[in-house]
Amino acid sequence: MKNLIPIFLFIGINAFAQNESLTVKKIVLDNGFTVLLNQDPNAKDVYGAVVVKAGSKNDPADATGMAHYLEHLLFKGTTNFGTTDYVKEKPYMDSIIFYYDLLGKTKDEAARTNIQQLINLQSIEQAKYGKPTEFDKLIKSIGGTNLNAFTANDMTVYHNEFPGNQIDKWLELYSNRFQNPVFRSFQSELEVVYEEKNRGMDSPFQKVIEELHEQLFKTHPYGTQSTIGTTEHLKNPSLTKMYAYFNTYYVANNMALVLSGNFDMEKTIPIIIEKFSKLRSAPVPTFPNYASSKFDKKELIEVKYTPIKVGLLGYKTFAKGNKDEIAFDICSSLLQNESETGFLNKLVLNGDIMQSGKFPLPYNDDGALILYYIPKLVGQSFTEAETLILNAIEKIKKGDFTDNDLTIIKQEISRQRQQGLESVENRVMNLAQIFSEGSTWEDYLSQVKEIEKITKEDIVRVANTYFIENYLVYRSSMGFPKKETMQKPGYKAVIAKQTKDSEYAKKFIESITPNDSPRILDYSNDAKLIQINPSTKLYITTNPTNDIFSLNIERMIGKDSIKNLDIASYLFNQFYTKSFSRDQLKEQFALLGITYYAYVLDSRFNVFFTGLENNLEKGLPLMKALMYEPLVDEKSIESIKEQMLSQRKSEEKEPSEMGRMLLNYARFGKDSENLRRLSSKQIKALKSQDVLTEYKKIYAYNTNIHFVGKTPADKIELMLFTVFPKENTTRKVELADKKTKAITKNIIYLINDENAVQSQVYFLINTPNFSGNTADKVNAEAFNQYLSEGFSGILMQEIREYRSLAYATGGAFINPIGKNNPGVFYAYVGCQADKTNDAVAVLDSIVKHMPLKPDRIDMIKSGMINSISSNFPDFRNISSSIESGKQLGNLQSPLVEEYKLYKTLTFDDIIKFYEPNIQNQPRIITIYGDLKKMNKKKLANYGEIVELKLKDIKTK
């Protein structure tokens, strides 16, 4: 086996070297602005980002959360767009800046309240001119999707996807947004950030993550301050400081544009130079050189924060770009890896510990590695579990691993690098990180060559260098961290009432050239279909990017029809064969560079293989034995049972999960999957052989095989069916058909959780009048766009932008599931508990009296037309998209006909869908949260109140 090592790695290295779609061109404009361009003619669209080399570590110590809050405000427009008259708007903006500076200097609470009311009055006046969601609207008008941004420790990134033929318009918008920005809706957006902080408080593990950073980075802003900021600093924001931060770090020589996808690079470069050369340059302060904090002994932290016992071992490592980075990546992967051959993987698979793994914290200035574990529910202490992990580390430090172990990890990392770069979004994010840390794309690609050079001696050296005796031991027993609560402010809603667009927006939309030939999935030509026999289809799709195949064996039966099939998907990971034990089988696959897993849906069971295509033929006999001749022992299911029981304990501490379960109950009643699942008692009684028997029932159902690779169709057919049986079953497709509950009157389901900071609120409406014809579907899609697509959707505007009731809100009409069910409409708000009544009132108003803004129809039409190509599936999902469409009875992509109707859409078409399907239909409202902070008497105005217990919506 030793001679296989350089062969496998050579394949991985050459895949990078020969792939022209991974070429990156770097340009630095005269103002210092960096441009990174990756042209890929095989991509369906373009992913673009602007990166700022400043993040939360750059926040002033007395104004934490600054970078993150600024990121929110840079969606609100500039002096050119986002306003109908900036000259008239500016005096109110100046007053708001003045009053916020005054607020920061004022300690008296009564005086502070008066100042905040003055700010509110000025904000209401400003809103007569401001249009804070206009940027989102303009992005959507060119077919842009997934508009977002994030603030990390070392950088801030603004990004989204868009059609390649709109690249000039996208560049116009993104260059303009960073010139003369106006931080409108400051007061409203601050409440949104509060709500984002509330969401984190409801996560039992958020507190653990924050404290880990505090302990691992004691002297660096990575640990001394958080990205979202302290409550005290959020209560005293300064627009003056925020503009100072923007002027300091948002300068051309500290920023980069990153583009990857299907565009003409040579035509695009002059546009970039024209647009982004306008950004100003300025010296950027040198970031302080904080000495990395080290542990001078083993430090023990014991807390009670989590619903189950959780332990973490924290080891200090190094900043990104360190010479040991690759060797230590391989070293830590010997502990845990995707192929499940690592020492920690085996502890979990063997049931020696319930869960264990790694997560690195690689930052530009410092780093750490966290090894986490969950002790067995019964009979295992923290110390016992930690000893198992420390013994695993010791094996690596002593070199107690084989050449095969090293080969597997090297191949896996190389393959993961290649596969990760299939996505233009991933390429952009990699380039953003590279720019942030001051590295190069060439350095990144060359790391694959460096992997080949790593020796066993290198691994032993880095293990002994970084896995030392001085480290952090963090233990969380069952308990609840104290949660901060914030009072609901008494502000009036800041509603932008004007209907007209800015002059900039009018000209922008008028100048958009629609995509007259969008790429629509071709059922006949985008993937080759071979009908092996009446019950077996083989789909073949060409891989245009690399030499990694994927093979999805899709059985047309799922967990709604076969008992315990979901548990069989977990147990699949423990299968072995007559020739190989479980660990030997995983090693055989891993040596071939192939990974596998199973997953189950309501009406599908899938086994997914991916790996190096030159080893596919060698791997097929292993695949056959795994799928058709599996063996399993009784011990195998014990760790699965324990993990399931642990999940049952944890789920009740996750309000968002409980909110979804309550919604599921409202929709399906006794057919809810949470009520149909096994009880804890039944889980404890599970036997491996019984589950294996259930798994083998899938053999009787139709099969779709989806292959993606470069092997010719005739050869892959011969290769597969020389090994796999040509099954010709008599069982036809069984689509899940869970019965949706009828809704005959307005009902409110309530479940109390006094520990929840946020309420999880859903509205649910059945749509029995929905016909399902093409016109109805197009009208429904336009309605979804109007209601909830992006920041300019009605829900986001009314709930978040105008009233600051929530960080997260959304909703949509969903097409019927099964033959006899209606379509459904749902809307969601996650809000601070004392805002629940307000949120319900606003949602009710939107549902019953939806705000009508006919002027948006041109933007909606343009966006729907221009986003068709962006919504084209990536090459690994083409055939499954085709098959899914056929299962719904489509002979061609529905978009072929829908596209024709997009072009003739009117606002009346949205009304035609809304009025009969949504407006006057009875509904169910579900609320999970702290009921004592709500007014139940007022809630009763919206329907009959039914208070439930957790046992009503889920089995224990």
N, C-alpha and C positions, 0 to 999 in steps of 0.2 A: 504493500500500500504506500510505502514511502515515496516511490517514484511518481505517485499521482499528484503530489503537492505542487510542484512547479507547473504541471500541465493545467490544473484547475485555475491557479492564480494567473497564469499567462492568458487564459481565456478572459478572465475578468478585466485584466489590464488592457488587453487589446480592444475590448468592447468600448472602453473609454477613449482610447487613442484613435480608433478608427471612426468613431461616431461624430460626423460633422454637425449633427444637430446639437451637440454639446459645446460647440465653439462659442466663446464669449469675446466680444470686442469691447475694449475699455477706452473711453474718451474722457479727457478732463478739459472742461471749457475754460476760457480765459479768466472767469471769475472763480475758478477752483471747484466748480460743480462737477461731480463724477457721474459718468454715464456708463452703465453696464448693459450690453445688448446681446441677447441670445436668440438668433433667428432659427426657427424650426418649421419648415414647410409642411411637416406632417401633423402639426398641432391644429386643433379645431379653432382656436382663438388665441388671444393674448392675455397674459397676466402681467399687471403692472404695479409698481410700488414706488413710493418715495420714502427714503430712509433718512432718518436724522440720527447722527451719532451722539445722541444724548437720551438718557432714560431716567428712571427714578433715582439712580445713584447721584444724579446731578441736581436733585431737588435741594433747595436751601434747607438747612437743618431746622429753621423756624417756619418752614412752609412746605412740609412734606405733602405728597400727593399732587404737587404742581405739574409735573410732566404728564401725569395721567389725566388730570382735569383739563389741561391745555389740549390734549389729544381730542377730548370731547368737543371742545369749543372750535376746533379747526374744521368742523363740519358746518359751521353756522354762516359761512359766507364772508364776503370782503366788502370793500367800499363800492365794488362794481356790481356784485350779485348778492342775493339774499336781502335786498332792500329795494323798495319802490322809490325812495327819495332819501339818499344818505345825508344830504344837506339838512333836511328837517329832522332826521333821526339822530344826528350826531350830538346835539345839545343834551338829549336825554341820556345818551351813552356816556357823555362826559360827567353828567350828574351821578350816574350809577357808579362810575369809577371813584368819584369824590366820596360818596357815602360809604362805599366799601372800605376805603382807607380810614374813614372816620370810625367805622364799626370795629376795625382791628385795634383801635386805640381806646375803645370804650369798654369798661368793665361792668358798669352798673347795668343790671339786667333790664330794668324798665327803659333806660335810655337806649339800650341795644334793640329792644322790641320796637321802639319808635323809629329808629334808624332803618330797621328792616322793613317797616311799613312804608317808609318814604321810598326805599329802594323798589318796593313792590309797585308803588304808584308810578314811579318813573319807568319801570319795566313795562307796565300796561300802556303807557303813552308811547314808549319806543316800539311796542308791538304793532302800532298802527302803521308802521312803515317797514318793519323787519319781516323777512320771510326766511326763517332759520333752516327750513328743510329744502330750500331751492337747489342746493348743490346735489342732494340726493335725487331730486327730480330730474336734473340735467343728466346725471350719470345714467339714470334709467332710460332716458329718452334716446340714448345711443345704444341701448341694449346692454348696458353694464349690469353686472350681477355681483352678488357677494361683497358689496361695499362695506368696508370695515377698517379698523385700525387696532393696534395694540401697543401698550407701553410695557417694555421689559426693563430690566435693570440697566442695560447698556445701550439701548436704542429704542426709538419709537418708529413705527412703520405704518404707513397709510397705503391701502392696497385694494384692488378689486380686479375682476375679470371683465373683458369686453371684446367685441368683435374686431378682428384685424382691420376691416375696412373703415372703422371709426377711430383709428389711432390718432389722426390729427385733431379730432374733437376732444379725445381723452387728454392729450397733451396740453391742449388749450385750457381745460378745466384744472388739471393738476398743477400746472405752472401758475395759474391765476390764484388758486386757493392759498398759496403761501406768500402772496404779495398783498400787503395792506389788509390783513384779516381784521374782522370786527367780531369781538367776543360777545355776540348777542345771546339773549336768553340765559345770562349768567346765573341769575337767581334760580330759575327753573332747572337748569342743568345741574346745579349744585345739589338740589334735592334728588335728582336722578343718581348722582354719585353716592349719596347717602343710601339709596335703595340698593345700589350695587354692593355697598359695604354690608347692608343687611343680608343680602344673599349669602355672602361669605360667612356671616355669623351663624347661619342655619346649617352650614356644613360642619359636621363634627370633626373633620380632619383639617380644616383651615387653620385653626388655632395651633395645631401640631406643626404645620408647615411654617407658620410665622415664628414659632419658638425655636424650631430647628435652625432657621437662618440667624436668629439672635445669638444662638450658642456657637454656631460654626463660623460666623463672621462678626466677631465681637467688636472690632474696631473699624469696620468698613460699613459704609451706607447699605451694603447688601443686607446687613443684619441690624443696623441701628435705626433704620427707617423702612417703612413698607411702601409698596408702589401706590396703594390707594390712599395712604396718609392717615394721620391720627384724627380722631374725632375733633379734638381741640383745634387743630389746624384747618379742618374742613369748615368749622364754624366761624373761622376768621379769615376768609380768603381775601386776597388783595389783587385787584386787577392791575394795579401799578406793577406789582412784583411779577405778575404773569406776563405782562407786555415786556418787562425787562428780561425775563427768561427767554421769551420768544426772540427778542432782538439779539440776545447773546448766542443762542445755539442754533436757531433756524436761519443760518446763513449759508450761502452757496458752497463755501469751502468746507462745510460740515455736513453736507447732504449728498445724496445720490439718487439717481433715477435708475430703476432696474426694470427691464422689459424682457419677457421670454414668450415666444410663441410664433404664430404665423403672420408675419409682417415683412415688408420690404425694407431691409435695414438701410440701404443706400438712400432711398427716398425719404426715410424717416429722420435720418441724422440732421439734415438742414433744418427741419421743423423743430427738432429738439434744441438745436443751437439758437434758433430765433426765440423760442419761448423761454428757455431756462437761463439764457444769458442775462435776462432781466433781473434775476435774483441778486441781491446785494451780497457782498463779501465783507467779512470783518474778522479780526483776530478772535480766536476762541480760547477761553481760559484753559490753562493746563490743569488737568484733573490731579488732585493731590495723590501722592504715592503713599497709600496706606500700607503699612507693614502687615503682612498676613499673620493673623492671630493663630497661635499654635496651642495645643493642649499640653500642659506640663505634667499631666497625669490622666488616668482614666476618670472622666467626669460622669457622674450619675445624676440624671434628672428624672424624678418620679412625679407624675401628674395623674389626674382622673378626668380625661377629656372625651374618651371614645366609647361607643356602645359595646365594644368587645376589647379584649386585651390586644394591644399593638406595641411592638418594640422596634426600635431603630438603632443601628450602630452607625455613627458618623465619623468618617475619616477625612482629614484634610488632605487635599491633593495639590493642585496647581492651577494657574491661569491658563486660558486657552492659548494654544500655540507652543506649549512646552514640548521639549524634545521627547518626553516620555509619554506624550498623549496617545499615540497609536499603540505602543506596547501595553499601556495600562488599560486601554479599551479592550484589547484582547484578553488581558489578565482578568478583568472584571467579568468578561463574557464567559470565561471558564467557570464562573460561579453560576451565571444565569444567561441563557440564550434562547433564541427562537426555536432551535432544533430540540430543545429540552434535554440536552446532554450534559448540562452543567451540574456542578455539585449541589447547588441549591435546588435546581430543578428536580434532582433525584430525591432529595429530602422530602419534597412535596409529593412527588409521584409515589414514593414508598409509604407515605402517611406518617413519616417521622415528625413532621411539623405541618401545621395546617396550610400556611402560605408563607412564601419568602421570595424575595427578589431584590433588584437594585434600581436605584435611580440616581444618575449623576447630576451634579449641580455645576456645570462648566460655565464660568463667567470670564469676562475679559481680564479681570484683575486678580481673581482668586478662584478656588474651586474646592469641591468636596464630593465624596461618594457616600451615598446613603444605602445601607443594606437593611431592608425592612423584614419583619417577620410577624406572623400571628401564631401564637402558641395554640396547641390543641385545646379544645374547649374544656376538656376534663383531664386532670392529672398531669398537666405539664406546666411548670413554672417558667417565669421569664429566664431565670438562670439556666435551666435545662435547655430551653430553646436556643439561647445565646451560645451555649457550649457547642451545639451542633453546627452553628454558623462559624464559630471560631475554629472548629476542627476542619471545616471545609477550607477556610482561608489558609490554615496551616499546611494543608496538602499542597497548595499552590506554592507557598513559600519554600517548601522542601523539594519542589519539583516532582511531586507525586502525581504526574499526569502523563499521558502517552503522546506520541507523535500524531496519532490519529485525532486526539482531542484538539491539538493545535491546528491541524489541517482543517478540521470542521469549522473552527472559529474564523480562521482566515478566509475560507470560502464564504462563510455566511456574511461577514462584514462586507466583502467585495460585492456579493450579490445584492445585499441590502442597499449599498451605495448606488448600484446600477438601477435597481428597481425604483428607488426613491426619486431618481432623476427622470423617470418617465413623465412625471407631472410637471407642467410648466409652473404651477404654483410652488411646488417644492424647490424647483430651481431658483425661483425668485427669492424664496426665504433663505436658501443657502447663500445666495449672493448677498443678500442683505446682511446676514451674519458675518460673512467674509469682509464686507466693507466696514462693518462695525468694529471688528477686531483688528483691522489693518492688514489682513492677509490678501492673497490673490487666488483667483480661480485656478490658475496653473498649480499652485501649491495644493489646493484641494484635490484636484485630479491626481496629482502625483502621489498622494497619500496611499493610493491603492498599490503603487509600486513599493512603497515603504513597508506595506504589510508583508510582502513576500520576504523581506529581509529580516523580519523579527524572528529571533531564535528562542529556544527554551531558556537559555541563560538570561536573555533580556526579560522574559516574563518573571523568572525567579528574582531577578534584581529589583524590578519595580514593585513586586509583591512585598519584598522585604523593606523597600524604601518607604512605602506608603501605608501598608497594613502594620502599623507599629503599636506599641503597648499604650500609647497615650491617644485616646480617642473618646468620643462621646457615646454614652449609653443612655438612651431615652426610652422610658417605659411609661405607657399610658394605660392605666387600669380603667375599668368601667366607671363612667361618670359623665358629668356635663360641665363644660367651661362656663363661667359667668359671661352672660351676653350683655353687651351695651345696648341700651335702648335709646331711641331719639324721639322726641315729641313731634307730633305732626304740626308743621308750621301753620299759622293762621293766614297764609297769603291768599290773595285772590288769584284765580287762574289768569295766566298771561296768554291771551289768545290773539293770534295774528288774524285779523278779520278781513284784511284786504284780499281781493280775489285776483287782481291783475299781477302779471309777472314783472320782474325788473326788465328794463330795456335790454340789458345784457342777455337775459334769458330768452326774450322774444327773438332777438337776432340769432342767438345760438340755435334755437329749435328750428327756426325758418331755414337755416343753412344746412341742416342735417340731410344727407343723401341716404335714403333707405336702402337696405340690402335687397336688391331685386332677385337675387338667386341664392337664398340661404341654403345651407347644407342640411338636407333632411334625410333621415335614416332610410336607406334603400333595402327593403327586406330581401330582395333577390340578389343583390350584388355586393353589399357591404360585408356579408359573411356567406360562406358556401355551406349549403345544407345537403347532407347525404342521409337519405332515409334507409337505415340499415335493415329494418324490418318494421312491421306495423307499430311496434311498441318502443322502438329505439331510434332516436335521431342523433346524428353527429353534426355539430356545427364547427366550422373551421374559419378562424379569423387570422389574418396576417399580422405579425408583430413587426412594426416598422422601425423599432427603436433599438432593441438589444437582442441578446441570445438567451433570454429567460422565458421559458414556456409557462403557461398555466393550463391546468386541466381540471375542469369542474364537472363532477359526476352528480347530476341533479335527478333525484328520484321525485316523482310527482305525487308525493304523499307527505303529510306533515304531522305536527304534534296535536292538531285538533282531531286527527282521525286515528292515531295509534297511541295507545297509552304509554307513557313514560319515554316517548321518543326524544324528548328534550334531555332526559337523563342519559339516554343512549348516546347522544352527541357529546356529552361530557366523558362518558366511559370509553368512547372511541379512542381517546387519548391514551388509554391504558391497554388497548388490545395488543396481543402478541400472536405469533403463529407457531406452527409445529416446528419450524426450522430455527426461529429466533425468539429469545426472550424479549420482553418489552424494551429493555435498555439496549439490547443488541439490535433490535429492529430500528430503533431511533438512530443508532449509530450508523447502520447500513444506509439508511436514507440520507443522513447528514454527510456521510463521506461522498455520496453522489451529488451533494449540493441541492437536495430536495427536501422541502418541508411540507407538512400536511396538517390539516385540521378538518373537523366536521362542524357544521352548524345547521340548525333546524329552524324552519319558519312554520307558520300555521298550516301551510299546504305544500311544503317542500322539505326535502332532506338533502343536504349538499355535502359532498366530500371534495375538498379543494387541495390540489397539489400544485406546487410551483417550484421551479429550480432551473438548473443549467440544462439547456436543451440537448446538448451533446450526450448527456447521460440519461435522457428520457427512456430509451429502449432498455437500458440496464435496470431502470427503476420499475418498469411495468410489472415484472413478476412479483416484486415486493408489494406493489399497489394491489394486485389481484389477491394475494394472500391476506393482506390487511383487510380488504373490503369483503371478500367472499368466504374466507376461511379463518375468521378471527377466533382467538381463544382469550379467556379472561379468568382470573382467579377471584375468589371471594374477598381477598384483602384489598383488591383494586378499588372497590366501591367505597371503602371506609373513608378515605380522604375526601371523596366527592360528597358523601353524606355529611361529613363534618363541615365542609365549606357551605353546603346548602343550609344547614342549620345555623351557621354563623351569619349568613346573609339574612335569614329570618330575624335574627336579633338586631342586625344593623339597620334594616330597612325602616323600622319604626322611628328611627332618629333622623330620617331624611325627609323633611316636609315636602320637598318637590316630588319625591317618589310616592309618598302617601297621597298627594294631590292627584297624581296620575291614576293611582289605583281607585280613588273615589270616582274620578271621571269614567274609568273603565266600568265600574259598577253601574253608574248612571246610564251608560250606553247599552250594556249587555246583561245587566242583572245577574241572575244565577249562572249565565253562560260566560261571565267574566273569567278570564284565565286565572285571576287571583283567587277565585273561589273554586275553580275546577282543579287546581294544583293539589299535589299531595300534602297532607298534614305532616307536622313534625313527627308524629307517631308513625305514620306510614313511611316517611323517609328513613327512620331508624330501622324499619323492618325490611328495607330493600335488600334484594339478593342480586349479585352480579349476573348469575345465569338467567334469572327472570328478565332482567333488562336486555341481555343479549338475545333472548328469544324474541322480544319485542322488536329489536333492531333488525333481525333477519326477516321480518315481515315486509320490509321495504323491497326485497327482491321481487315481489309479486307485482310491482307497479312500474308503469312506463318510465323510461329513462331518457333524459337529454344529456348529451355529452358535449361540453363546450371546450374546444381546444384553441389556444392562442399561441402561435409560434411561427417559425419560418419553414418548418418541414412541409413539403408539398402535400396536397390533400390526399392523393392516391397512396402515398407512402404512409401517411399517418393513419389512414383507415386500415391498411394492412398491418401496420405495427401494433395498433390497439387491439384489433380483433384476432390477431394471432395469439394474443394472451387472454384478453377478456372474453367471457362467454357472450354469444349473440343471443341474448335473452329475447324471447317472444312471448310476453305474458298476455294474460287475458284481462287483467285489471286495468281499467281506463283511468284517466286523470280524475282525481277527487279534489276539487277545490273546496277550501274551507268555507262554510256557510253559517257562521254564528249568527243567531237571530238577534237583531237590534230590537231593544225594547221600544214599544210604542209610547209616545208622549202625548197624553190626552189633556193635561192641564199643567199649569205652571207650578213647579215644585222646587224647593231649595233643600238640598242635602247638606247637613253640617256635621263636621267631626271636630271635636275640641282637642287642641294640643297646646297647653299653657306654656310649653317651652319654645314654641315656634315664634321667631321674630317676624317672619313674613307669613301672610296668608296666601294660599294657593287657590285662585278663583277661576272657575271655568263656566262658560255658558255652552249649552248643548241643545241643538235644534235638529230634528229630523226634517227632511225635505221630500215628502211623498209626491210633490208635484213635478219633480225633476224628471224629464223624459229621457235624458241620456242621448238625445240626437246630437249631431255635430254642432248645430247652432246653439243648443243649450250648453254644451260643453265649452264653446268659445265664450259665451256670455258669462259663464261661471268663472272661467279663467280671468276674464277682464275684471269681474267683480273682486276676485282674490287680489289682483294687482292693485286695484283701487283701494281696497280696504286695508291690506296688511303688508304690502310689499315695500320694505325699506322704511327709512325715516320719514318719508313723505306720505306713507299710507295713512288712512284715516285713523286707524287704531293707535298707531305710534304718535301721531300728531295730538289727538285728543287726550290720550292717557299720559304720554310721557312728555311731549314737547310743551303742551299748553299747561298741563296741571301737575306735572312731576309726581304722578301717583305711583309710578313703577319704573324700574330699570328695564324689565322684560315684559313685553306684551305682544300678542299676535293672534292670529286666527285664520281660518280658511274653510272653504267648502271642500269636502272630500267625496269623491265619486263613490257610488254604492259598492259594497263588498258582498259578493255572492249574488245569487239569483233573485232573492226575494226581499232584500233589504233596501231601504231608502238611502239616498246620500245623506250626509250629515254636515252640519256647520258647527264649528266650535270657535270660541274666543277665549283667550287666557290673559290673566293679569297676575303677576306675583308682586304683592305690595306689602308695605309695613302694616301690621295688624290694625292699627288705629285709623288707617286709610281705607279699610275694607268697604265700609258703607259708601264712601265717595266713589270708589272704583266700581262697585256694583251699579250705582246710579248712572255713572257715565257709560258703562257698557250697555246697560238697559236702554239708555237714550240712543246710543249708536244703532243698536239692533232694531229698535222700534221706529226711530226717526233718523235714519242715517243722513249725515250732512251731505248735501248734494253740491258738487263742484264740477259742473260740466266742462269747464275750461281745461280740465286735466285729460280729456279723452285723447288729444293729439299726442301727449306724452306717453300715455298708456299704449296706444296703437304703435307708436314708433318703437317703444321698448319691447313690445311683444314680437314685432317683426324682426328687429335687430338682434334680439337675444336667441333666436332659433338656433343659429349656428353654435352659440355658446353652450346651449343645452344638449348638443350632440354628445352621445356617450363616449367615454374614452375607449381605446381599442380593446381593452380587456373586458368591457361590458357590452360591446356591440351585440354579440349573439344572444346574450341573456335578455337584452332589451327587445330584440326581435321576437324571441320566443314568448316573452311576457305579453307583447302586443297581440300575438297570434292566439294566446290563451283567452284573450278578451274578445276574440272573434274578428280581429282586424286582418285584412289581406295585404294592407300596406300601412305605412305610418299614418296615423290620424292627422298628422301635421300637413299632409298633402292637401287635404280639403280644408283644414282649419286655417291654414295660411291664407287661403282665398278670402275667408271671412274676416281675418284680422284687418285686411285692407279697407273693409267697408264698415268697421265697427263705429257705432255712435254711442253717446252716453245713454240714450234710451235703451240700448241693449243691456247695459248694466242694470238699469231699473227693471227691465223685463225679467231678469233673473231674481233680483232682490225682493221685489214685492210679493210674488206668489210663494217663493221658497223660504224666505227668512222673516220678513217684516211681521206677518200676522200669525206665525206658527207658534204653538205652545212650546215652552222650553224648560229645561232643567238647569238650575244653577247649582254648582257644587262649590263648597268652601271648606277648606281645611286650614285651621289656624287657631289662634288664641281667642276663644269666643267672648271672654270677659272684656276684650277691647273693642267689641263690636256692639252695635245697637240692634238686637234681634227683633225688637218691635218694629223698627223701621224696615228691616229686611223682609219682614212678613208682607210688606206692601208689594213685593215682587213675586210672591208665590207661597204656597203652603209649606211651612217649615217642617222638616223631618230630621230629627237629630239621630245620628247613627253612631255605632261603636266600630272599632277596627275589626271586630269579629264579623260584622255585617258585610264587610267588603273584601275580606281575605281570610284564607285559612291560616291558622297559626303556624 
